[in-house]
Amino acid sequence: MDATLAKDFKFGERINVRASLQLTNVFNPFAPGAPSTTVTTVASWGVINGQATTQRQTEFGLRISF
């Protein structure tokens, strides 16, 4: 789930400022990656070493128009 928050500010008649915050993967649920399929090493066969989804990311933006 992704989300965006934005707020517009006006300074006088000509200057506008927009502040925004974008969040990717808000809840950051665990999604297991593919298990190891190395047959030669019995200890690591079938072990899940990572996560299939990307980590939570945040981006802040500031736009000034006049």
C-alpha positions in Angstrom: 0.0 0.0 0.0 1.3 3.4 -1.0 0.3 6.9 0.3 0.9 10.5 -0.5 0.3 13.5 1.7 0.4 17.0 0.2 -0.3 20.5 1.4 -0.5 23.7 -0.6 0.6 27.1 0.9 0.0 30.5 -0.7 2.1 33.5 0.0 0.5 36.6 -1.4 -1.1 36.4 -4.9 1.8 35.0 -6.9 3.9 32.6 -4.8 2.7 29.0 -4.2 4.5 26.3 -2.3 3.5 22.7 -2.3 5.0 20.3 0.3 4.5 16.6 -0.3 5.4 13.3 1.3 5.3 10.0 -0.6 5.4 6.7 1.2 6.0 3.4 -0.6 5.1 0.1 1.1 3.6 1.8 4.1 2.9 -1.2 6.3 6.1 -3.1 5.2 4.6 -6.6 5.5 7.0 -9.6 5.4 6.8 -11.5 2.1 9.3 -14.3 2.1 11.6 -14.7 -0.9 12.3 -17.8 -2.9 14.0 -20.6 -0.9 17.5 -21.8 -1.8 17.5 -24.7 -4.3 21.2 -25.7 -3.9 21.0 -29.5 -3.7 24.7 -30.0 -3.0 24.6 -28.2 0.4 22.0 -29.9 2.6 22.2 -27.3 5.4 21.2 -24.5 3.1 18.6 -26.3 0.9 15.1 -24.7 1.3 16.3 -21.8 3.5 14.7 -18.5 2.8 17.4 -15.8 2.8 15.5 -12.7 2.0 12.4 -10.7 1.4 10.5 -10.6 -1.9 9.1 -7.1 -1.5 11.1 -3.8 -1.3 11.7 -2.0 2.0 9.6 1.0 3.1 10.7 4.2 1.2 9.9 7.8 1.9 10.3 10.8 -0.4 9.8 14.4 0.5 9.2 17.1 -2.1 9.0 20.9 -2.1 7.7 22.8 -5.2 7.8 26.6 -5.4 6.0 28.3 -8.2 5.7 32.0 -8.8 
